[in-house]
Amino acid sequence: MLLLLLLSPPVSASAQTLVIGFGTHKPPYVFEQEHRGLEVEIVIAALEQAGLQVEPYYSPLERMHMMLERQELDGITVTSEASGVSAHYSDVYITYQNVAVTLKALNIRLSRISDLSQYSVSAFQRARLLLGDEFRSMALNNPLYREEARQVTRNLLLYAGRIDVMIGDRRIIRAFTDEVADRVDTTQEIEIHPLFEPTAYRMGFVDADLRDRFNSGLQQIRENGRYQEIEARYAAY
């Protein structure tokens, strides 16, 4: 912690404080109760580098986007122009690798996104907007498609046999599998289907100047090594 403080740029007592929306608990990106995580720390570091302080606000993604649209938050994470919300979008600050996961015992074969249309599918909120046109079409036309406000729910549903396919980031899925091991049988073998390209996420801000300051801070922490130090702390995931 002392090392982090020494590496952090000085922040004026009069620095502007931004209320930034983060998704709810989804390790390793967001550890909600501990106010830390790969994503939380990158965003805070970039804004602090730009002389801004952060007050985190944790919320399901749907609510977070509505609050940004109503200008009730200064900015939100895990979004992009594809969200449909009018905002000032930043440079890419993090990339997720989403996959489809099934229980091996079901013997499900998935070679393309459209194959999902014949199965019950659970994804994270706003996946229908963020995972591309083919996925959006599948989601709109599949009556067995659903999105979860709490991402841990997807792991519970899959291992309990209540859905056929779970969609999510590899690292989040792995972390939640450990968390739900006392509630469902996570010793069941799974099959991972790499249907998706990496998903690049941006910040969405209500103000263009804040977006520009974030971009500047993000570039600086990439150049001074702070970004890589944060990544290294979560490499085990």
MDAnalysis code that builds the backbone (N, CA, C; Angstrom):
import MDAnalysis as mda
import numpy as np

u = mda.Universe.empty(711, n_residues=237, atom_resindex=np.repeat(np.arange(237), 3), trajectory=True)
u.add_TopologyAttr("name", ["N", "CA", "C"] * 237)
u.add_TopologyAttr("resid", np.arange(1, 238))
u.add_TopologyAttr("resname", ["MET", "LEU", "LEU", "LEU", "LEU", "LEU", "LEU", "SER", "PRO", "PRO", "VAL", "SER", "ALA", "SER", "ALA", "GLN", "THR", "LEU", "VAL", "ILE", "GLY", "PHE", "GLY", "THR", "HIS", "LYS", "PRO", "PRO", "TYR", "VAL", "PHE", "GLU", "GLN", "GLU", "HIS", "ARG", "GLY", "LEU", "GLU", "VAL", "GLU", "ILE", "VAL", "ILE", "ALA", "ALA", "LEU", "GLU", "GLN", "ALA", "GLY", "LEU", "GLN", "VAL", "GLU", "PRO", "TYR", "TYR", "SER", "PRO", "LEU", "GLU", "ARG", "MET", "HIS", "MET", "MET", "LEU", "GLU", "ARG", "GLN", "GLU", "LEU", "ASP", "GLY", "ILE", "THR", "VAL", "THR", "SER", "GLU", "ALA", "SER", "GLY", "VAL", "SER", "ALA", "HIS", "TYR", "SER", "ASP", "VAL", "TYR", "ILE", "THR", "TYR", "GLN", "ASN", "VAL", "ALA", "VAL", "THR", "LEU", "LYS", "ALA", "LEU", "ASN", "ILE", "ARG", "LEU", "SER", "ARG", "ILE", "SER", "ASP", "LEU", "SER", "GLN", "TYR", "SER", "VAL", "SER", "ALA", "PHE", "GLN", "ARG", "ALA", "ARG", "LEU", "LEU", "LEU", "GLY", "ASP", "GLU", "PHE", "ARG", "SER", "MET", "ALA", "LEU", "ASN", "ASN", "PRO", "LEU", "TYR", "ARG", "GLU", "GLU", "ALA", "ARG", "GLN", "VAL", "THR", "ARG", "ASN", "LEU", "LEU", "LEU", "TYR", "ALA", "GLY", "ARG", "ILE", "ASP", "VAL", "MET", "ILE", "GLY", "ASP", "ARG", "ARG", "ILE", "ILE", "ARG", "ALA", "PHE", "THR", "ASP", "GLU", "VAL", "ALA", "ASP", "ARG", "VAL", "ASP", "THR", "THR", "GLN", "GLU", "ILE", "GLU", "ILE", "HIS", "PRO", "LEU", "PHE", "GLU", "PRO", "THR", "ALA", "TYR", "ARG", "MET", "GLY", "PHE", "VAL", "ASP", "ALA", "ASP", "LEU", "ARG", "ASP", "ARG", "PHE", "ASN", "SER", "GLY", "LEU", "GLN", "GLN", "ILE", "ARG", "GLU", "ASN", "GLY", "ARG", "TYR", "GLN", "GLU", "ILE", "GLU", "ALA", "ARG", "TYR", "ALA", "ALA", "TYR"])
u.atoms.positions = np.array([
    [0.829, -1.209, 0.000],
    [0.000, 0.000, 0.000],
    [0.863, 1.259, 0.000],
    [1.972, 1.217, 0.789],
    [2.881, 2.355, 0.809],
    [3.475, 2.599, -0.571],
    [3.831, 1.488, -1.243],
    [4.377, 1.605, -2.599],
    [3.374, 2.261, -3.538],
    [2.098, 1.873, -3.423],
    [1.058, 2.456, -4.272],
    [0.956, 3.964, -4.039],
    [1.023, 4.354, -2.763],
    [0.922, 5.768, -2.441],
    [2.105, 6.546, -3.014],
    [3.289, 5.946, -2.947],
    [4.464, 6.610, -3.476],
    [4.414, 6.749, -4.982],
    [3.802, 5.738, -5.654],
    [3.711, 5.768, -7.109],
    [2.604, 6.674, -7.607],
    [1.634, 6.953, -6.737],
    [0.489, 7.752, -7.159],
    [0.884, 9.218, -7.282],
    [0.371, 9.907, -8.311],
    [0.662, 11.329, -8.448],
    [-0.040, 12.112, -7.351],
    [0.517, 13.238, -6.894],
    [-0.137, 14.037, -5.867],
    [-1.457, 14.591, -6.377],
    [-2.480, 14.537, -5.531],
    [-3.793, 15.061, -5.896],
    [-4.119, 16.215, -4.965],
    [-4.437, 17.337, -5.535],
    [-4.765, 18.525, -4.745],
    [-6.007, 18.286, -3.909],
    [-6.008, 18.875, -2.711],
    [-7.180, 18.749, -1.834],
    [-8.407, 19.346, -2.485],
    [-8.175, 20.271, -3.440],
    [-9.311, 20.912, -4.105],
    [-9.648, 20.250, -5.443],
    [-9.033, 19.089, -5.731],
    [-9.272, 18.414, -7.006],
    [-10.734, 18.053, -7.155],
    [-11.225, 18.122, -8.378],
    [-12.603, 17.779, -8.675],
    [-12.832, 16.296, -8.426],
    [-13.949, 15.974, -7.786],
    [-14.311, 14.577, -7.527],
    [-15.405, 14.153, -8.495],
    [-15.154, 13.059, -9.213],
    [-16.115, 12.530, -10.169],
    [-16.804, 11.302, -9.597],
    [-18.099, 11.188, -9.844],
    [-18.825, 9.971, -9.488],
    [-18.809, 9.077, -10.723],
    [-18.105, 7.952, -10.618],
    [-17.905, 7.055, -11.756],
    [-18.628, 5.737, -11.513],
    [-19.407, 5.307, -12.487],
    [-20.155, 4.063, -12.380],
    [-19.325, 2.858, -12.780],
    [-19.263, 1.874, -11.887],
    [-18.626, 0.594, -12.166],
    [-19.685, -0.494, -12.061],
    [-19.490, -1.593, -12.770],
    [-20.402, -2.717, -12.628],
    [-20.337, -3.293, -11.227],
    [-21.317, -4.125, -10.878],
    [-21.305, -4.772, -9.574],
    [-20.225, -5.853, -9.536],
    [-20.065, -6.461, -8.395],
    [-18.998, -7.427, -8.096],
    [-18.745, -8.400, -9.246],
    [-17.540, -8.343, -9.811],
    [-17.149, -9.253, -10.895],
    [-15.623, -9.378, -10.915],
    [-15.095, -10.182, -10.005],
    [-13.645, -10.361, -9.980],
    [-13.144, -10.960, -11.289],
    [-11.930, -10.589, -11.715],
    [-10.947, -9.731, -11.037],
    [-11.089, -8.251, -11.361],
    [-12.117, -7.886, -12.111],
    [-12.246, -6.498, -12.564],
    [-12.788, -5.566, -11.485],
    [-13.778, -6.055, -10.723],
    [-14.398, -5.244, -9.670],
    [-14.620, -6.109, -8.430],
    [-13.953, -5.746, -7.334],
    [-14.231, -6.330, -6.022],
    [-15.003, -5.251, -5.270],
    [-16.313, -5.316, -5.381],
    [-17.163, -4.201, -4.958],
    [-16.977, -3.818, -3.493],
    [-16.958, -4.793, -2.594],
    [-16.876, -4.486, -1.166],
    [-15.497, -3.964, -0.760],
    [-14.497, -4.222, -1.584],
    [-13.126, -3.823, -1.243],
    [-12.672, -2.586, -2.018],
    [-13.522, -2.075, -2.902],
    [-13.187, -0.897, -3.718],
    [-11.852, -1.079, -4.444],
    [-11.706, -2.233, -5.061],
    [-10.488, -2.499, -5.823],
    [-10.837, -3.416, -6.990],
    [-9.833, -3.752, -7.775],
    [-10.018, -4.626, -8.918],
    [-9.256, -4.072, -10.106],
    [-8.996, -4.915, -11.087],
    [-8.217, -4.515, -12.252],
    [-8.809, -3.277, -12.916],
    [-10.106, -3.314, -13.147],
    [-10.770, -2.202, -13.834],
    [-10.872, -0.969, -12.953],
    [-11.259, -1.163, -11.710],
    [-11.398, -0.047, -10.767],
    [-10.080, 0.703, -10.638],
    [-8.998, -0.040, -10.480],
    [-7.706, 0.592, -10.234],
    [-7.149, 1.289, -11.474],
    [-7.398, 0.727, -12.645],
    [-6.930, 1.382, -13.880],
    [-7.647, 2.716, -14.068],
    [-8.961, 2.711, -13.898],
    [-9.747, 3.941, -14.097],
    [-9.361, 4.999, -13.074],
    [-9.252, 4.599, -11.809],
    [-8.883, 5.560, -10.774],
    [-7.484, 6.107, -11.026],
    [-6.550, 5.239, -11.407],
    [-5.172, 5.685, -11.658],
    [-5.111, 6.691, -12.803],
    [-5.862, 6.421, -13.875],
    [-5.850, 7.327, -15.026],
    [-6.435, 8.689, -14.666],
    [-7.514, 8.696, -13.913],
    [-8.142, 9.971, -13.540],
    [-7.306, 10.716, -12.505],
    [-6.698, 9.977, -11.574],
    [-5.811, 10.641, -10.615],
    [-4.617, 11.264, -11.323],
    [-4.109, 10.564, -12.338],
    [-2.990, 11.102, -13.125],
    [-3.384, 12.425, -13.778],
    [-4.686, 12.559, -14.080],
    [-5.199, 13.793, -14.697],
    [-5.633, 14.819, -13.654],
    [-5.352, 14.541, -12.366],
    [-5.673, 15.499, -11.312],
    [-7.102, 15.450, -10.824],
    [-7.763, 14.297, -11.014],
    [-9.159, 14.150, -10.620],
    [-9.310, 13.039, -9.582],
    [-10.232, 13.212, -8.665],
    [-10.528, 12.192, -7.677],
    [-11.773, 11.419, -8.092],
    [-11.923, 10.205, -7.565],
    [-13.024, 9.328, -7.975],
    [-13.822, 8.856, -6.778],
    [-15.131, 8.972, -6.899],
    [-16.060, 8.336, -5.962],
    [-16.746, 7.202, -6.718],
    [-16.411, 5.939, -6.433],
    [-17.015, 4.824, -7.174],
    [-18.495, 4.654, -6.843],
    [-19.270, 4.326, -7.864],
    [-20.689, 3.998, -7.696],
    [-20.918, 2.661, -8.403],
    [-21.333, 1.641, -7.647],
    [-21.479, 0.303, -8.204],
    [-22.941, 0.046, -8.555],
    [-23.157, -0.445, -9.774],
    [-24.530, -0.598, -10.251],
    [-24.589, -1.633, -11.369],
    [-25.746, -2.322, -11.513],
    [-25.928, -3.147, -12.715],
    [-25.774, -2.291, -13.969],
    [-25.345, -2.901, -15.060],
    [-25.005, -2.144, -16.263],
    [-26.182, -1.376, -16.849],
    [-27.364, -1.975, -16.857],
    [-28.529, -1.278, -17.425],
    [-28.800, 0.018, -16.670],
    [-28.808, -0.059, -15.351],
    [-29.091, 1.135, -14.536],
    [-27.985, 2.173, -14.723],
    [-26.747, 1.690, -14.799],
    [-25.607, 2.593, -14.954],
    [-25.733, 3.422, -16.229],
    [-26.117, 2.779, -17.333],
    [-26.263, 3.495, -18.601],
    [-27.428, 4.492, -18.549],
    [-28.519, 4.118, -17.879],
    [-29.647, 5.047, -17.741],
    [-29.230, 6.260, -16.916],
    [-28.449, 6.028, -15.858],
    [-28.004, 7.139, -15.014],
    [-27.075, 8.075, -15.774],
    [-26.226, 7.522, -16.634],
    [-25.361, 8.374, -17.446],
    [-26.195, 9.225, -18.397],
    [-27.199, 8.609, -19.002],
    [-28.058, 9.329, -19.937],
    [-28.776, 10.476, -19.238],
    [-29.123, 10.283, -17.953],
    [-29.790, 11.332, -17.174],
    [-28.774, 12.265, -16.498],
    [-27.494, 12.049, -16.788],
    [-26.401, 12.852, -16.234],
    [-26.364, 12.799, -14.710],
    [-26.692, 11.640, -14.163],
    [-26.624, 11.418, -12.715],
    [-25.249, 10.871, -12.307],
    [-24.437, 10.504, -13.289],
    [-23.059, 10.089, -13.068],
    [-22.170, 10.908, -13.985],
    [-20.933, 11.111, -13.579],
    [-19.998, 11.835, -14.438],
    [-19.447, 10.951, -15.547],
    [-19.379, 9.660, -15.278],
    [-18.869, 8.729, -16.271],
    [-19.172, 7.301, -15.864],
    [-19.089, 6.389, -16.830],
    [-19.312, 4.976, -16.544],
    [-18.251, 4.140, -17.258],
    [-18.065, 2.938, -16.764],
    [-17.097, 2.001, -17.331],
    [-17.813, 1.003, -18.253],
    [-17.029, 0.039, -18.762],
    [-17.505, -1.071, -19.616],
    [-18.621, -0.675, -20.586],
    [-18.309, 0.250, -21.462],
    [-19.279, 0.675, -22.457],
    [-18.549, 0.947, -23.772],
    [-19.311, 1.357, -24.766],
    [-18.751, 1.746, -26.067],
    [-19.856, 2.449, -26.846],
    [-19.507, 2.936, -28.031],
    [-20.503, 3.603, -28.875],
    [-21.679, 2.686, -29.199],
    [-21.447, 1.374, -29.177],
    [-22.511, 0.413, -29.489],
    [-23.611, 0.391, -28.444],
    [-23.386, 1.006, -27.295],
    [-24.383, 0.983, -26.217],
    [-25.655, 1.737, -26.583],
    [-25.555, 2.664, -27.534],
    [-26.722, 3.448, -27.920],
    [-26.958, 4.667, -27.048],
    [-26.112, 4.882, -26.041],
    [-26.258, 6.031, -25.138],
    [-25.401, 7.184, -25.651],
    [-25.992, 8.365, -25.673],
    [-25.266, 9.554, -26.109],
    [-24.282, 9.965, -25.020],
    [-22.990, 9.902, -25.331],
    [-21.951, 10.225, -24.355],
    [-20.666, 10.537, -25.099],
    [-19.665, 10.982, -24.352],
    [-18.338, 11.228, -24.914],
    [-17.485, 10.012, -24.549],
    [-17.138, 9.220, -25.556],
    [-16.467, 7.941, -25.307],
    [-14.953, 8.088, -25.375],
    [-14.299, 7.416, -24.437],
    [-12.846, 7.503, -24.302],
    [-12.136, 6.537, -25.240],
    [-10.818, 6.572, -25.173],
    [-10.022, 5.533, -25.800],
    [-10.285, 4.210, -25.078],
    [-9.933, 3.105, -25.714],
    [-10.083, 1.789, -25.078],
    [-9.165, 1.716, -23.867],
    [-9.722, 1.345, -22.711],
    [-8.911, 1.256, -21.497],
    [-8.733, -0.172, -21.004],
    [-9.564, -1.118, -21.512],
    [-9.454, -2.510, -21.092],
    [-10.136, -3.392, -22.133],
    [-9.711, -4.637, -22.217],
    [-10.284, -5.583, -23.170],
    [-10.691, -6.860, -22.444],
    [-11.917, -7.317, -22.706],
    [-12.406, -8.574, -22.145],
    [-12.360, -9.642, -23.236],
    [-12.242, -10.897, -22.815],
    [-12.340, -12.003, -23.765],
    [-13.563, -12.842, -23.407],
    [-14.650, -12.584, -24.110],
    [-15.885, -13.320, -23.855],
    [-15.892, -14.654, -24.588],
    [-16.514, -15.630, -23.954],
    [-16.627, -16.977, -24.512],
    [-18.007, -17.525, -24.194],
    [-18.362, -18.605, -24.873],
    [-19.569, -19.363, -24.531],
    [-19.127, -20.608, -23.775],
    [-19.839, -20.958, -22.712],
    [-19.482, -22.109, -21.883],
    [-20.687, -23.029, -21.741],
    [-20.450, -24.323, -21.906],
    [-21.507, -25.335, -21.746],
    [-20.982, -26.467, -20.869],
    [-21.882, -27.245, -20.315],
    [-21.479, -28.452, -19.607],
    [-21.118, -29.510, -20.644],
    [-19.991, -30.155, -20.450],
    [-19.515, -31.138, -21.426],
    [-20.514, -32.273, -21.604],
    [-21.222, -32.634, -20.549],
    [-22.170, -33.742, -20.601],
    [-23.308, -33.493, -21.586],
    [-23.588, -32.223, -21.886],
    [-24.674, -31.892, -22.815],
    [-24.265, -32.101, -24.270],
    [-22.967, -32.215, -24.508],
    [-22.452, -32.480, -25.857],
    [-22.941, -31.443, -26.877],
    [-22.906, -30.181, -26.481],
    [-23.342, -29.086, -27.359],
    [-22.175, -28.645, -28.239],
    [-22.448, -28.496, -29.531],
    [-21.425, -28.046, -30.480],
    [-21.781, -26.639, -30.963],
    [-20.868, -25.716, -30.754],
    [-21.072, -24.331, -31.180],
    [-19.882, -23.898, -32.030],
    [-20.120, -23.610, -33.284],
    [-19.038, -23.158, -34.157],
    [-19.214, -21.711, -34.598],
    [-20.426, -21.169, -34.432],
    [-20.679, -19.767, -34.785],
    [-21.749, -19.221, -33.837],
    [-21.813, -17.908, -33.767],
    [-22.740, -17.259, -32.833],
    [-24.188, -17.640, -33.112],
    [-24.555, -17.769, -34.372],
    [-25.945, -18.098, -34.716],
    [-26.371, -19.463, -34.166],
    [-25.413, -20.340, -33.869],
    [-25.745, -21.649, -33.303],
    [-26.407, -21.529, -31.930],
    [-26.205, -20.392, -31.264],
    [-26.780, -20.187, -29.938],
    [-28.304, -20.103, -29.965],
    [-28.863, -19.830, -31.122],
    [-30.303, -19.577, -31.230],
    [-31.170, -20.759, -30.823],
    [-30.627, -21.960, -30.824],
    [-31.426, -23.142, -30.487],
    [-31.284, -23.573, -29.026],
    [-30.586, -22.748, -28.225],
    [-30.329, -23.118, -26.821],
    [-30.778, -22.019, -25.861],
    [-30.959, -22.391, -24.602],
    [-31.200, -21.389, -23.566],
    [-29.858, -20.767, -23.208],
    [-29.812, -19.441, -23.237],
    [-28.548, -18.705, -23.112],
    [-28.672, -17.639, -22.031],
    [-27.662, -17.556, -21.167],
    [-27.608, -16.500, -20.154],
    [-26.336, -15.692, -20.343],
    [-26.482, -14.359, -20.445],
    [-25.349, -13.465, -20.645],
    [-25.408, -12.326, -19.635],
    [-24.404, -11.465, -19.664],
    [-24.368, -10.291, -18.795],
    [-25.254, -9.199, -19.387],
    [-25.660, -8.243, -18.555],
    [-26.518, -7.159, -19.036],
    [-25.847, -6.377, -20.163],
    [-26.636, -6.070, -21.183],
    [-26.244, -5.295, -22.356],
    [-25.324, -6.059, -23.299],
    [-25.169, -7.361, -23.052],
    [-24.395, -8.177, -24.000],
    [-25.001, -8.077, -25.389],
    [-26.325, -7.966, -25.461],
    [-27.016, -7.899, -26.759],
    [-26.571, -6.687, -27.567],
    [-26.076, -5.652, -26.884],
    [-25.631, -4.436, -27.566],
    [-24.118, -4.408, -27.777],
    [-23.392, -5.130, -26.941],
    [-21.939, -4.991, -26.925],
    [-21.185, -6.097, -27.659],
    [-21.868, -7.190, -28.019],
    [-21.172, -8.327, -28.617],
    [-21.381, -8.458, -30.123],
    [-21.791, -7.387, -30.766],
    [-21.868, -7.395, -32.223],
    [-23.245, -7.680, -32.793],
    [-23.383, -7.440, -34.081],
    [-24.681, -7.542, -34.752],
    [-25.229, -8.966, -34.783],
    [-24.361, -9.940, -35.021],
    [-24.845, -11.321, -35.097],
    [-25.384, -11.779, -33.744],
    [-24.702, -11.390, -32.675],
    [-25.183, -11.763, -31.339],
    [-26.484, -11.027, -31.024],
    [-26.570, -9.760, -31.424],
    [-27.796, -8.988, -31.180],
    [-28.987, -9.648, -31.870],
    [-28.799, -10.086, -33.093],
    [-29.868, -10.753, -33.829],
    [-30.300, -12.034, -33.129],
    [-29.326, -12.820, -32.656],
    [-29.649, -14.045, -31.937],
    [-30.445, -13.741, -30.679],
    [-29.997, -12.725, -29.914],
    [-30.653, -12.375, -28.657],
    [-32.097, -11.929, -28.870],
    [-32.327, -11.144, -29.926],
    [-33.668, -10.626, -30.186],
    [-34.636, -11.711, -30.652],
    [-34.087, -12.752, -31.261],
    [-34.943, -13.784, -31.843],
    [-34.970, -15.097, -31.068],
    [-34.246, -15.147, -29.966],
    [-34.213, -16.357, -29.153],
    [-35.038, -16.145, -27.887],
    [-36.210, -16.785, -27.784],
    [-37.048, -16.588, -26.596],
    [-36.429, -17.148, -25.318],
    [-35.366, -17.939, -25.454],
    [-34.704, -18.524, -24.289],
    [-33.441, -17.748, -23.900],
    [-33.287, -16.560, -24.465],
    [-32.142, -15.710, -24.124],
    [-32.493, -14.826, -22.933],
    [-31.531, -14.667, -22.020],
    [-31.743, -13.818, -20.844],
    [-30.435, -13.127, -20.478],
    [-30.549, -12.013, -19.751],
    [-29.374, -11.302, -19.248],
    [-29.505, -11.137, -17.741],
    [-28.375, -11.226, -17.042],
    [-28.381, -11.214, -15.581],
    [-27.762, -9.928, -15.039],
    [-28.424, -9.327, -14.049],
    [-27.877, -8.147, -13.382],
    [-26.677, -8.526, -12.522],
    [-26.761, -9.695, -11.873],
    [-25.652, -10.200, -11.060],
    [-24.946, -11.292, -11.855],
    [-23.698, -11.054, -12.181],
    [-23.015, -11.975, -13.083],
    [-22.816, -13.369, -12.486],
    [-22.741, -13.468, -11.176],
    [-22.574, -14.776, -10.537],
    [-23.758, -15.692, -10.829],
    [-24.915, -15.107, -11.112],
    [-26.121, -15.897, -11.392],
    [-25.906, -16.839, -12.565],
    [-25.141, -16.406, -13.561],
    [-24.919, -17.249, -14.746],
    [-24.217, -18.552, -14.384],
    [-23.216, -18.476, -13.510],
    [-22.513, -19.686, -13.087],
    [-23.443, -20.634, -12.338],
    [-24.269, -20.074, -11.478],
    [-25.221, -20.895, -10.725],
    [-26.200, -21.592, -11.662],
    [-26.706, -20.861, -12.646],
    [-27.672, -21.437, -13.585],
    [-27.058, -22.550, -14.419],
    [-25.819, -22.344, -14.881],
    [-25.179, -23.356, -15.722],
    [-24.944, -24.647, -14.947],
    [-24.313, -24.545, -13.783],
    [-23.968, -25.749, -13.037],
    [-25.190, -26.431, -12.427],
    [-26.292, -25.681, -12.288],
    [-27.535, -26.278, -11.789],
    [-28.352, -26.898, -12.919],
    [-27.884, -26.753, -14.157],
    [-28.584, -27.339, -15.293],
    [-29.814, -26.582, -15.731],
    [-29.905, -25.311, -15.383],
    [-31.093, -24.527, -15.713],
    [-30.941, -23.735, -17.014],
    [-29.723, -23.670, -17.547],
    [-29.493, -23.081, -18.867],
    [-28.525, -23.983, -19.617],
    [-28.499, -23.817, -20.929],
    [-27.577, -24.604, -21.756],
    [-26.227, -23.914, -21.931],
    [-26.263, -22.585, -22.073],
    [-25.045, -21.846, -22.428],
    [-24.898, -20.597, -21.564],
    [-23.688, -20.373, -21.083],
    [-23.348, -19.164, -20.338],
    [-22.382, -18.339, -21.186],
    [-22.630, -17.029, -21.269],
    [-21.763, -16.118, -22.011],
    [-21.090, -15.174, -21.035],
    [-19.770, -15.039, -21.133],
    [-19.085, -14.097, -20.263],
    [-17.595, -14.099, -20.482],
    [-16.934, -13.200, -19.777],
    [-15.480, -13.091, -19.852],
    [-14.840, -14.291, -19.147],
    [-13.783, -14.820, -19.748],
    [-13.106, -16.002, -19.209],
    [-12.726, -15.836, -17.741],
    [-12.146, -14.697, -17.404],
    [-11.627, -14.509, -16.050],
    [-12.756, -14.360, -15.028],
    [-13.832, -13.686, -15.423],
    [-14.981, -13.549, -14.520],
    [-15.606, -14.908, -14.266],
    [-15.780, -15.689, -15.320],
    [-16.378, -17.023, -15.190],
    [-15.543, -17.893, -14.254],
    [-14.223, -17.865, -14.433],
    [-13.342, -18.681, -13.598],
    [-13.444, -18.258, -12.127],
    [-13.450, -16.959, -11.870],
    [-13.517, -16.471, -10.497],
    [-14.832, -16.842, -9.827],
    [-15.943, -16.703, -10.541],
    [-17.240, -17.022, -9.954],
    [-17.448, -18.523, -9.788],
    [-16.804, -19.331, -10.610],
    [-16.893, -20.782, -10.435],
    [-16.344, -21.162, -9.066],
    [-15.264, -20.540, -8.660],
    [-14.718, -20.792, -7.328],
    [-15.682, -20.311, -6.241],
    [-16.330, -19.166, -6.469],
    [-17.214, -18.587, -5.460],
    [-18.477, -19.415, -5.220],
    [-18.964, -20.132, -6.244],
    [-20.238, -20.857, -6.099],
    [-20.044, -22.343, -5.825],
    [-18.807, -22.760, -5.572],
    [-18.508, -24.185, -5.401],
    [-19.234, -24.813, -4.207],
    [-19.652, -23.978, -3.253],
    [-20.371, -24.512, -2.095],
    [-21.876, -24.608, -2.337],
    [-22.342, -24.173, -3.508],
    [-23.791, -24.176, -3.797],
    [-24.186, -25.085, -4.947],
    [-23.272, -25.299, -5.887],
    [-23.549, -26.170, -7.036],
    [-22.320, -27.038, -7.294],
    [-22.498, -28.073, -8.076],
    [-21.404, -28.998, -8.363],
    [-20.529, -28.448, -9.485],
    [-19.444, -27.779, -9.090],
    [-18.545, -27.180, -10.072],
    [-17.463, -28.158, -10.540],
    [-17.559, -29.408, -10.087],
    [-16.611, -30.411, -10.591],
    [-17.042, -30.943, -11.956],
    [-18.242, -30.577, -12.393],
    [-18.709, -30.997, -13.718],
    [-17.790, -30.406, -14.795],
    [-17.428, -31.210, -15.783],
    [-16.564, -30.718, -16.848],
    [-17.321, -29.732, -17.734],
    [-16.596, -28.734, -18.183],
    [-17.197, -27.722, -19.059],
    [-16.483, -27.699, -20.407],
    [-17.178, -27.134, -21.367],
    [-16.617, -26.926, -22.705],
    [-16.607, -25.427, -22.972],
    [-15.465, -24.894, -23.400],
    [-15.352, -23.469, -23.717],
    [-15.349, -23.288, -25.227],
    [-16.266, -22.447, -25.700],
    [-16.427, -22.218, -27.140],
    [-15.982, -20.784, -27.452],
    [-14.853, -20.591, -28.136],
    [-14.321, -19.243, -28.417],
    [-15.018, -18.590, -29.610],
    [-16.250, -18.155, -29.398],
    [-17.050, -17.605, -30.496],
    [-16.797, -16.122, -30.757],
    [-16.174, -15.428, -29.808],
    [-16.134, -13.967, -29.869],
    [-14.718, -13.422, -30.025],
    [-14.612, -12.333, -30.763],
    [-13.378, -11.560, -30.772],
    [-13.252, -10.829, -29.429],
    [-12.056, -10.400, -29.052],
    [-11.925, -9.615, -27.820],
    [-12.840, -8.393, -27.859],
    [-13.437, -8.074, -26.716],
    [-14.344, -6.928, -26.608],
    [-13.601, -5.758, -25.986],
    [-13.447, -4.686, -26.751],
    [-12.738, -3.497, -26.279],
    [-13.731, -2.552, -25.603],
    [-13.424, -2.177, -24.372],
    [-14.327, -1.302, -23.629],
    [-13.744, 0.098, -23.465],
    [-14.651, 1.065, -23.456],
    [-14.307, 2.468, -23.282],
    [-15.051, 3.028, -22.081],
    [-14.650, 4.180, -21.623],
    [-15.407, 4.952, -20.647],
    [-16.398, 5.813, -21.403],
    [-17.540, 6.088, -20.777],
    [-18.489, 7.055, -21.317],
    [-18.612, 8.212, -20.344],
    [-18.404, 9.434, -20.816],
    [-18.453, 10.621, -19.952],
    [-19.560, 11.573, -20.419],
    [-20.089, 12.348, -19.478],
    [-21.095, 13.346, -19.839],
    [-20.427, 14.599, -20.419],
    [-19.117, 14.730, -20.180],
    [-18.413, 15.953, -20.564],
    [-17.184, 15.601, -21.401],
    [-17.002, 16.291, -22.523],
    [-15.885, 16.000, -23.421],
    [-14.537, 16.318, -22.784],
    [-14.480, 17.352, -21.939],
    [-13.222, 17.697, -21.278],
    [-12.785, 16.593, -20.324],
    [-13.737, 16.013, -19.598],
    [-13.405, 14.899, -18.694],
    [-12.904, 13.704, -19.492],
    [-13.544, 13.448, -20.636],
    [-13.097, 12.363, -21.515],
    [-11.655, 12.591, -21.952],
    [-11.351, 13.822, -22.348],
    [-10.000, 14.142, -22.820],
    [-8.974, 14.011, -21.695],
    [-9.351, 14.424, -20.500],
    [-8.428, 14.319, -19.369],
    [-8.194, 12.855, -19.001],
    [-9.244, 12.044, -19.087],
    [-9.076, 10.605, -18.837],
    [-8.130, 10.001, -19.868],
    [-8.343, 10.321, -21.137],
    [-7.478, 9.785, -22.196],
    [-6.017, 10.151, -21.952],
    [-5.784, 11.379, -21.535],
    [-4.418, 11.834, -21.261],
    [-3.821, 11.052, -20.091],
    [-4.610, 10.903, -19.018],
    [-4.133, 10.157, -17.857],
    [-3.884, 8.701, -18.182],
    [-4.749, 8.124, -19.009],
    [-4.594, 6.730, -19.414],
    [-3.293, 6.536, -20.190],
    [-3.022, 7.447, -21.114],
    [-1.784, 7.358, -21.886],
    [-0.561, 7.470, -20.973],
    [-0.650, 8.362, -19.993],
    [0.489, 8.558, -19.093],
    [0.762, 7.334, -18.225],
    [-0.305, 6.683, -17.703],
    [-0.041, 5.519, -16.837],
    [0.425, 4.316, -17.659],
    [0.092, 4.301, -18.939],
    [0.642, 3.253, -19.808],
    [2.127, 3.504, -20.057],
    [2.486, 4.771, -20.180],
    [3.883, 5.110, -20.462],
    [4.771, 5.019, -19.225],
    [4.227, 5.354, -18.043],
    [5.063, 5.336, -16.840],
    [5.074, 3.989, -16.120],
    [4.328, 3.010, -16.653],
    [4.366, 1.664, -16.106],
    [3.321, 1.344, -15.058],
    [2.532, 2.327, -14.649],
    [1.544, 2.074, -13.601],
    [0.442, 1.130, -14.082],
    [0.052, 1.263, -15.332],
    [-0.971, 0.379, -15.904],
    [-0.498, -1.077, -15.816],
    [0.737, -1.311, -16.215],
    [1.285, -2.668, -16.211],
    [1.423, -3.218, -14.789],
    [1.708, -2.344, -13.824],
    [1.800, -2.776, -12.428],
    [0.440, -3.242, -11.911],
    [-0.611, -2.537, -12.293],
    [-1.959, -2.937, -11.881],
    [-2.316, -4.273, -12.515],
    [-2.034, -4.414, -13.806],
    [-2.292, -5.689, -14.486],
    [-1.578, -6.840, -13.796],
    [-0.339, -6.627, -13.398],
    [0.462, -7.696, -12.796],
    [-0.148, -8.198, -11.491],
    [-0.843, -7.307, -10.767],
    [-1.435, -7.722, -9.493],
    [-2.572, -8.717, -9.685],
    [-3.146, -8.735, -10.881],
    [-4.282, -9.630, -11.148],
    [-3.935, -10.701, -12.182],
    [-2.651, -10.932, -12.400],
    [-2.205, -11.885, -13.416],
    [-2.656, -13.316, -13.099],
    [-2.862, -13.631, -11.819],
    [-3.253, -14.990, -11.426],
    [-4.636, -15.377, -11.954],
    [-5.441, -14.385, -12.335],
    [-6.766, -14.667, -12.861],
    [-6.714, -14.966, -14.359],
])
